[in-house]
Amino acid sequence: MNVIEETAGISEALSPELLQKMHAYWRAANYIAVGQLYLRDNPLLKEPLQLKHVKHMLLGHWGTTPGQNFIYTHLNRVIKQYDLDMFYISGPGHGGPAVVGSTYLEGTYTEVYPNITQDEDGLKKLFTQFSYPGGISSHASPQTPGSIHEGGELGYSLSHAFGAVLDNPGLIAACVVGDGEAETGPLATAWHSNKFLNPITDGVVLPILHLNGYKISNPTVLARISQEELEQLFLGYGWTPYFVSGDEPELMHQLMAAALDKVITQIHQIKSDTVAKEDTSRPRWPMIVLKSPKGWTGPKEVDGYKIEGNFRAHQIPLAVSASTPPEHLVMLENWMKSYKPEELFDETGKLIPELQELAPKGESRMGANLHTNGGQLLHDLRLPDFRNYAVVVDQPGADGEGDTYVSGRFLRDVIKENQQDRNFRIFGPDETVSNRLDIIFEASNRQWIAPIVEHDEFLAADGSIMEMLSEHQCEGWLEGYLLTGRHGLFNCYEAFIHIIDSMFNQHAKWLKASAELPWRRRIASLNILLTSTVWRQDHNGFTHQDPGFIDHVVNKKATIVRVYLPPDANCLLSVMDHCLRSYHYVNVIVAGKHPAPQWLTMDEAVEHCTRGIGIWNFASNDQEQEPDVIMGCSGDVPTLEILAAVSILREHLPEIRIRVINVVDLFKLEKSTEHTHGLTDVDYNALFTTDKPVVFAFHGYPYLVHRLTYNRANNVNMHVRGYKEEGTITTSFDMTVLNEMDRFHLVIDVIDRLPQTGTKGVYLKQLLQNKLIEHKHYIGTHGKDMPEILDWKWQN
């Protein structure tokens, strides 16, 4: 049966009395929205509107707001009628007046902000603070109760919704998707998240695609295709769409109510059937397509231009100031009075009791839903003792299996320890096996609600591992999971984590803003493990080489971001345990997956990682006098090359005094006044001296180390080698040679900075230059690195 005709044919879902009340509630929400956009005084229009009552700067978005108010009003009804655990995600979050106003009407806003009272004075404060200096933003920001999604950057709402309902079987995330937002790549892909939702162990996402026709100044794609094509599109995505379309309020209320009744009934039927039959095959979940005018109930026309139902309704539809025509002020007053506020609010400015009754009570209110302040539901992970997974290191340079491979055993047992609580998941874009974490499949499978055929591996309807070849979805799922009070880890190829640069931006901003709100509880940290790194891309080549995500991360507030570069497996275990225990950070861990030398015992690793930076005594020979040179390193391959360089210097120039410093916590390089992890000048100078040359091998772009140390006393002597955009399909060692971060170039750097090496230095430099020539000839002939590179071992 055609779902459009079926929905449109029902016109008596609401009794006349309930219809009248819901329409009045919607009018109240719209009135409060317009007041937020325009007024700083006279909130109930008890006196004629004057320019002095209007804000000097009019900022915000009207176009999406009345439609969202309409949706919120109707969701309130079904929450009460069906006793739902539901919350609201505003994809077009710039419609902040809708979410702020709706949470104010239901009472949550006043509970969170007691100064915004339920009276005329509270309304005045509510209106004035909106998009006002020292007030609140125009988005559904962290300051907004009930919000886990700001919507400042469009495209992530549906991903957040799916992440929120994972392991929350009784929860419904009602996600309003704007038709402009629907044009973004992440959102278009997110419709496929229904293939990963377990109908028994997970909750439900109810998408409401809000087609109001326009973006800022253009029509939207989905609003300009036929209903038949739109229906086919969503049927193809695996949804059952219900259409609600029109502009006449009474009919639209009935149509929306009927559609929601059908949708909730269908959701309950799916849930009950799957639980009773233990059937985890993928159902066709319902969704709603709401087509209403942009700027609905607002000005129809201003200065000869169409406003309602046009892109001009997107932001401020009616300019009102001393420089605009006087009739604009009259139009604003008429517009606000069209909602009949005298029928909605009593003399004190409080919503009348019969309308208050429409909102759910307590934690059933969408603004008060516990999941939207996820820290209230959060509890610590059960973590096994990471020391039990230690690599035995009899002496520095012992053979290793691959650092991420070792950490995989720890993560496997983290999954096992927390399966009963269902509060830990690992996310990644089809790279868990490639990143050598596949041992975690001993504890759980990939969650997959689609056909499974012979020879598929590690797929099941219920699993703790989420993989989809979309970094956007993995990041969005994890963010939604964390924001609703759980823990997780995102593993990704280093070069392609850049795909979620903007998502990381938004999440870091959310953490920063929410940390400043006493009523917002802290959430678990966003943990990102980057591997398949720039220095080990033998067969992938230049496209897979980019260590620049950490440059991007360090731009954010010091209270939020952390970057760790463990040099071996034991250090990675210590760092991973620390990050999984932490709260309200973004932790970026960069680690290798290939077999590599192991340097520290577990006890040494714990001490080193706790400090974050330190002298490696076993590699240094300056214990009894001032060093001639500092050899610094951060990252696994840079550490290897620095130590190989030190071994060459010790053999050929034994009189040189060398201090080796390894950096695990990158922010240790920054001043303590700039980052809470930073070293004081006294401690930094004690390590790096104030006048000795420093040759530093770094995992990423060299500039980042200079940037972090630019104001240190010895920065003039800091010489950094790192990635410089040179790479191809070549050997592992040749990657370091191409970027001049290899052991031979590092030794030459030392010689060039120590004139006391004299003739011995000159001869050694020529020997190393010849070695570089020999290396090129050898890999061209044999297709692998020279034996002295492959077989090199650290000798004490």
N, C-alpha and C positions, 0 to 999 in steps of 0.2 A: 504494500500500500504506500502511496506517495505521502511521505511524512509532512510535506507542506500542506497538502489539503487536509490531512487528518488533524493537524494542529489548528489550522484556520477554521475548521468546522466546529470547534468547541468555543462557546461564548458565555457560558454561565459557570465558570470555575469559581468565581467569587460571588458571594451574596451581595446584594445592593449595599447593605450597611458596611461590609468589609471593604468593598470597592471604594466607597466614599472615604473611609478612614485611610486606606492605603494611598489614595490619590492625595489626600491632605498631607500625609506624612511625606510623600514625594515633593509636594509643594514646599513644605518646610525645609527639606534638604536643599532644594533649589534656591530658596530664599537665602539660606545661610551661605550657600556657595557664592551667590552674587554679592552678598554682604562682605565676604572675605576678599573678593576681588576689588571692591570699590570703596567701602566705607571705613572711616576711623572714628565716627561719632554718629549719634542719632540712629542706633541700630534697629529700632522698631518703627522708625519713621513717625514718631509721635508729634513731630513738628515738620513743617515743610522742609524738603531737602534743599540744602544750600551747598555751595562749593566748599565751604569750610568743613563740611561733614565728609568730603571726599578726599581720598589719599592724593598726595601730589604725584606719586609715581604709581601707575596702574600696571601691575605685573601679574601674570598667571595665565591659565588656560581654561577657557569656558567650554569649548566645543565638545569635548568628551565628557564633561562633568554631569550634565543632566541625564545622559544615558547611564552613567555609572550610578548615579543616585537612584535611578529607576531599578537597576539590577539589585543594588544593596537592599532597597525596600522589599523587593520580592524574595530575596534570599532570607531576610528576617522572617518572613511568613513561613517558609518551608522548614526553617530551623525549629521554630516553635511547633509547627503542626506535626513534624515527623521526628522531633527530638534528635536533631542532627548535631554531630561534632563537625563543624564546618568553619573554615575561615576564608578570607577574601584576599586575592592577589590582584592588584591593579597593574596590568601590563602597561597601559598608558598612564603611568604613575604621575605624569605631569598634571593629571586631573586631581591634584591634591585637595582642592576644595571639596570634592566628593567624599574622600575617605576621612578627612578631618571633620567635615560637617556631620557625616553619618555616625562617626564614633562619638561626637559631641551629643547628638540626639539620643543615642542609646545610653549615655551616661558614663561611658568608659573614659572619655577624654577628661572629664572633670575629676574622676577618681585619680587619674594619673597626674593631672595638673590642677590641684585644688583651687588655684587662683582664677581659673577659667570657670567661673560658677555658672549654675543653671538659672541665670536671671539676666536682666538687662545689662548690668555691669559686666557680667561674664561674656555676653554676646559682643559687647563693645571691645573687650580685650581680645576675644577670638577673632573678630574682624580685623582689628588693627594690626595684630601680630603677623598676619599672613603677608608674605613677600615684603616684609618691612624690616628696616635695619634693627638688628637685635632680636628679630622674631623668628618665624619658621619659614622654610623654603616652600616653593609652590609644588613640590613633589610629595609622594607618599614616603617620606624620609624616615630614618630611624626614630625621629621625634614623634611619629604618628603611631598611636597604639594600634595593634593588629597588623602592622605591616612587616613583611619580611623581604619586600621587594620595592625598591625606590622607583624604578621605572625611568630613571634619568636617561640612561642609555637603553634603547629599545632592543628587544629580541630575546630576553632571557626568562621571561615570566613563566612560560610553560615548563621549561627545564627546572626552574625552582619548584614549581608545583609538584612535579613528579618526584623530585628529590625529597620533598617534604612528606609525601605519603608512603615512601618506602618504609616497610616495617611498622607502619601505623594503620593497621587493618580497619579501624573504625573511623578514620579521618577522611573528610572530603575537602579537597582544595578547590574552591571555586575560582577559576582563573579567567579574568577578563582580558582578552587579547584584542588590542586595537588593530584596525585594518591597516594602518600605517606600519605598525610593528610586525604585522603578518608578512610584510614584504622582506624582512631581514632573513639572512641565511640561517642563523641559529634557530629562529622561530619556525621557519619552514621545515627544518629537520626535526624539531621537537615533536611534531605531530606523531612521529614514529616511535616515540617513547612508550606508546601503548603496547608495543611488542615486548616490553620488559616488565610490565606490572603484573605481579602475581595476584589473582583475584581473591585468594584466601589470606595470604600473609601481609598484603599491602593494602593501602587505602585506595581512594578513588580521586581522580582528577576530573573535574567538570569544567571543560573549556567553554567559555561564552565569547564567541567571536563577535565583536561589536563593530558592525559596519555602519559608520556614519558618513562614509563617502569621500572624505578628503583628509589630506595631510595638511602641512602648513600652507601650501599654495597649489597643490596638485590633487587631482582625483586619485583614489587608491585602486590598485589593480583588482582586488577581490570584490570591490563594490561595483565594478563595471563589467563583470562577467555575468552571464545569465544564471538564474537560480538553478537551472538544470545542470549547468557546468559546475557550479559551486557544489551542488549536492554530489555529483559524480566525483569531484575532487576529494571530498571528505569520506565518501564511501570507499574510495580507493585507498585512503589513508587508514581505513579500518574503523571509522567512527559511524555512529548513527546520528545524523544531523536533524535537529528540529528547528524549523524556521519561524521566527516571529518578526513580522514586518509591518510598518505603518507609521502614522504620525498622530492619529486620533487617540488621545489618552485613554478614554474609557475602554475602547476596543483593545488597545495595546495591553492594558492591565489584564484583561480577561485572557488574551492570547498568551501572555507571559506566564500567568498563573497556571493555565492549562498545560503549557509546555513543561514547566517545572514539575507539576504533579506527575506528568508522564515520565520525566527524567528520573525523579527520585524513586518512583515506583519501579522503574526499570533497573536502577542501580540496586535497590533492595532485592529485587528478584534475582539478579545476577549473583549477588553476594550469597543469598540463601541457597540458591541452586548449587553453586560451586562448593560451598561448605558441606552441604548435605551429601553431595555426590563425590566430594573430594576431587573435583574436576578442575584442574588448573589450565585447561586449554584456554586460549585467548578469546574472551568475549568481545562483542562489539559494544564498547561503551558509548553512552549517549553524549551528545554535545548540543549546544544551542547556538544558532546564528541569529543575532538580534540586529535588525536593520531599522535604524531610526535616524531622524535628521541630526546633522551636526549643529550643536547649539540649540537643541530642542527647547521650546518654550521661551527662547530669548527674543531679542529684536528681530522682526521680519526683514526690515530694510532700514538702512541708515545712509543719508545723503545720496539716495538714488541707487545704492548698491545693495544687492541681496545679501543678507547675513545668515539667517537660519537656513540650514540645508546647503550651506556654501562654505568654502574654505575660509572666508573672512570671519567666521565664527570661531576659528581655532583658538585664538588667544583672547585679547580684550576686544569684544565685538563693538564696543561703543566708547569712543574717546570722550572723556569729560574733564575739562580743565578750564582755566581762565581764557585760554586761547581758542577754545572750540566754540561752535555756535551755541548760544544759550539754550536752544531747544534740546540739546543733548542732555542737559541736566534734567529737563522735564521728562525726556524719554527714559532716563534711568529710573526716575521716581515712579513713573507709570509701570515700567517693567517690574520693579520690585513689588509695587502694590498689586500687580496682577496675581501674585501668589496669595493675596489676602492674609497678611501676617496677623491681623487682628483676630482671625478665626483659628490661628494655630498656636499662638502664645498667649498666656494670661497677662494680667496687668503688670506682673513682676518680670515678665520676659521669659517665663518657663514654659516649655512645651505642655500643652494641656493634657490632663491625665488619660483621656481616651486614646490619644495618639501615643503617649508613652507606653501604653499597654501593648503596642504592636511590636516593640523591640523584645528580643529574648532577654533573659535574666542571667546575671552572674557570669560564669565562664562560658555560657552558651553564646554570649554576644561575640560577634566576630572580632571586635576590637579587644576583647578580653580573653580570647582563646589562648590557652596555655602554650600551644605550639608556636604561636607568633612571638613569644618571648622565651625561646627554646632553652635558655639557661636555667629556667625554672624546672625543667624536666631532666636536666643533664646530671649524670653521675660519672665518676671516674671509670676509665677502662680497667678491666682486670688484665694486668700485664704479667707475663712470665718473667723470670729474672733473665735479663738479656745476657748476663755473664755466663749463663749455661750454654750459650751458643758460640762461645769464644773460639777463635782460631788459635791453635797452638803456635807460638812464635818462639822457637828455641834461640834464635838469634835474628837480628834485623835482616830483612831481605828474604825471609822464608817464602817458599812458594805458596801462592794463594789460588783459591778456586774461582774467584770473582766476587767482588764485594757485595753486589746486590744478590747474588746467589746465596751467600751466607745469610744475609739479612732476611731472605725469603723464608728460611726456617723459623726465624723469630716471628715474622708476620703470619705464617701459617698457624702458629700456636696462639697468637693474639686473636685470630679468627675463632679458633676452638674455644678459647677461654670466655669469649663474649657471645657465643652463638645463642645461649639461652636468653640473654638480654636483648639480642637483636639490635645492637647499637653501634656496630662497627662494620664498615664496608670499604672495599678497595675498588677504585675506579680507574679506568684507563682505556685509551683508544686502540684496542686490539693489539696491545703491546706487552701484555703480562708475560707471555712466553718469550718474546723477543728480548725483553728486559731481564730475563733469567730469574723471574719470580715464580716460575711455574710450579714450584714445590707447594705453593699455597693451595693448589688444587687438591692436595691431600686432605685439606680441611673443608673445602667448599667448592662448588661449581660456579660457573658463570650463570647468572639468572637469565633465562631465555624463554619467553612465552610465545613460541613459534614452533613449527614442525622440527623434529629432530630426526635425522636420517642416519643410516648405517655409516660408521666411521667418523661421525662427529665426535668431538672430545670435549669433556668438561662442561657440558650443557645440561641444565636442569631448570625446572620451573621455579625452584627455590634455591637461591644461592646468595653468597655474600660478595660476589665479585661482579661488577657491572662493566661491560665492555661494549662500546659502540664506536665506530670509526668516525667520531666527531669529537674533537677536543672540547667544543662548545658544550655538547650535551654532558660529557663527563664532568666538566667543571660546574655546570649549572646544577646537575643532579647533586654533586657533592655539597655545593653551597646550600641548596635547599635542605639537604640532610643535616648539615651542621647547624643551620639557623633554627631548626626545630628540635635541637637538643641531642644530637648524636655525634659520633666521631668517624673520621675517615682519612684515607690517603689517596692521592692522585699520582699515578706513575705515568711518565710520558717521555718520549724522545726529547732531548734537550733542544734541538733545533726547532721543533714544532710546537713547543709550549707557547711560542709567540702568538699562536692563533688565539689564545685567550688573554692576551695582554690587557685588553679593555675590561674583560670580566674581572681579572685580578684587580685592576684599578678600582672598579666599583665596589668589590668586596672589601678591599682595604679601606676605602672611604667609609663604608658602612661600619666596619669595626672601629674606626677612629671616632666617628660620630656617636655610635652607640655606647662606647666606653665613657663618654662624657655625660651620659644620662643615668642617674642613680637608680631609676626603676628598671632599666634594661640589665638583665643578667648576662654575665660573660658566657660565651659559647666556646666550644672546642676549637682549637686552631685548625686553620686550613693548611694541611701538610702536602707539599708537592715534592715528589722524588723525581729528579731529572737524571736520566742515564742515557745510554747510547750517545755518548758525548762527542764533542768536536774532535777529540784526539784519537778516537778509535772508530773511524768510519771507513775502513779499508775498501769496501766494495760499493759504498753509497756515494762517495764523492762530495763535491762542493755544496750541493743542495742541502746536505744533512749536517752542515757545519755552521753553527751559530750559538755561541755561548752568551749571547747578549741579554738573555732574560734577567740575569742578576743585575745588569746595569739598570734595567727598567724597575726592578724591585726596590733598589736602594733609594729611589726618588721619594718613596712614601715615608710616613712619619716613623721616627725611631721607636715610638711606643708600640708599633704594629708589626714591623717586618724584621725577619731574621734570615741570614744566609749562612749555610754550613757547607764546608768542603772537606769532608773526612778523607784522610789519605789512605786508609786501609779498612779492612772489614771490621776489625774490633772497634775502631773509631766510629764507623757507620752504625754499628749496633748501639753504641753509647748515645750517639746523636739521635737515632731513631726512637729510642726509649724516651729520651728527654722531650722530643717533639710531640710524641703521642700523649705525654702527660701534661702538655702545656695548654693554656687557654688564651683565646682572643689574640692570637698572632697569625701571621702568614709565615710559615716556616718553609724555606726552600733548601732542599738538600741536593747536592750534586755529587754523584758517585759513579764509579765505573762498574761495568758488568763483566769484563773480560778477566781471565786469570792475570794476577799482578802480584808483585812482591808485597809482603806483609811486614810491617815495621815495628809495631808495638804489641807487647803483651796486653791482656785485657786490663790488668791493673794500671799499666802505663797509659793505656788508651783512655780510661776513665779519668785519670788525673789530667791528662792533656786536654781532653775535650771539656772538662769542667773549667779549666783555665781558658780554653779557646785559642790560646797562642802559647808558644813556649820554645825554649832552646832544646834541641835534641842533643843531649850530651854525647851519645854514642857516635855522632857524626862530627862533633866539634872538637877542636884541639886548642882552644884559647882559654882553658880553665885557669891557667896560671899567669896570664898576661892579657893585655888589651888585644882584641882581634885586629887583623889587618883588613879583613873584609867580612861583610855579613852576607850569607847566602840564604835568601828567603824563599819560601815556596808555599803555595796554596793550591790544593787539588792533587789528585792521585798521580797523574802523569807528570806534572811539574815537580812533584816531590821526587819521583823516580829520577828525572833528569838532573835535578839539583844534586842528589846524592851520587849519581854517576859522575857528575862534574867534580864533586868534592873528591871522589876516589882518584880521579886523574890528577888533580892538584896535589893530593897527598903523595902520590907516587913520584911526580916530577918536580914538585916544588915543596918539599916537606917543611921548609922553614916558614912558609906562609901560615899565619894563624887565622883559622876560619871558625866562624860561629854560624851554625845552621839553625834557622828559626822556621818553624812550621806554623801555619795559620789555619785553624779549623773554622773558627768563628770570624767571618770576614769583617764584621763591624768592630773587631778589636783594633783594627787599624785606624779607626776614626777616633777623634777626641772624645773623652768622656763627657764633655760639655755638649756634644752633638748627638751622641747615642749612648743609651744606658749601658751598653756592653763595651763601649770604647775604653781604651787605656788612658790613664792620666798622662800628662807630658812626662812626669817623672818616671813612670813605669815604661813608657814607650822608649824614652831616651836610654834607659838602662838596657833595654834589649837591642835597639838599633844604633845606639851611640848618637852623638851629635855631629860627628865629623868623618866617620869612616864610610867608604863606598859600600853600597848595598846593591847586590845583584839579585833580582827577585824574579822567579819563574811563577807565572800566574795562569790559572786555568782559562780565564776569559780574556777580554780585551785589555791591553796594558793600561789604557787611560783610566780605568776604574780604580786601580791602586793609587795612581797619582791623584785622582780626585779625592780619595778618602784620606790621603796623607798630605795634601797640598799645604797645610798650615803646620806641619811638623818641622821641628828644628833641622832635621837632616834630609828634608825632602830634596834639596839640591843635589844630594848624592844618591838619590834613589833611581836605579836603572831597572826598568821592568821589561821582561820578555813575556809575550803571551800570543794570543791569536791575532793575526793581522790580515785576515781575509785571503789567505793563501791555502789552497787545498785542491786535491783532485783524488782520483782513484789511485791510491798508492799504498805503501806500507805504513805501518803504525809509526815507526821511527822517522820515516821520511816526512810525515805530517809535522813533526816537531822541527825537522830541518827546514822545511819550506817556510815555517814561521819563525825560524831562528831562535827557537826555544830549546834546542837540543843541547846535550852535554858539551859538544865541541864549541858551539857558539857561546855557551855560558862560561866556559873556561877562558875563551878569548876575551870575553867581556871583563873578566877578573884581571887578566894580564894587562889589558889596555888601561885599567884603573889603578894598577900597582906598579909604578915605575921601578920599585925596588927589585922586581923580578929580573931586571937586567937582561943579560945575554941568554940566560936560561929561559926566560920568558919568550924571547924572540924565537928561539929554536922550537920551543913547545908550540908556539902559535903557528909556525909553519907546518909542524907535524900535524896539527889539528886541521889546518886548511887542506892538507893533503888527504887527511882522513875523510873530509867532506867530499872531495873529488872521488876517492875510492868508493865511498858509499853510493854515489850516484851511478858509477859504472856497475857496481855489484847488483843493485836492485834492478837495473836495466837488463842485466844478463840473466840473473837467477830468479827474479820476481819475488824476492824475499829479502829481509834485512841480513846484514853480515852476521856471521856466527858470534863475533865479539859483542854484538848488540843483543842478540837473542839469548846468549848464554851468560850475559853479565850477571855477576852476583856481588852483593856488598861484602867487603872484607873488612873486619874490624882491625 
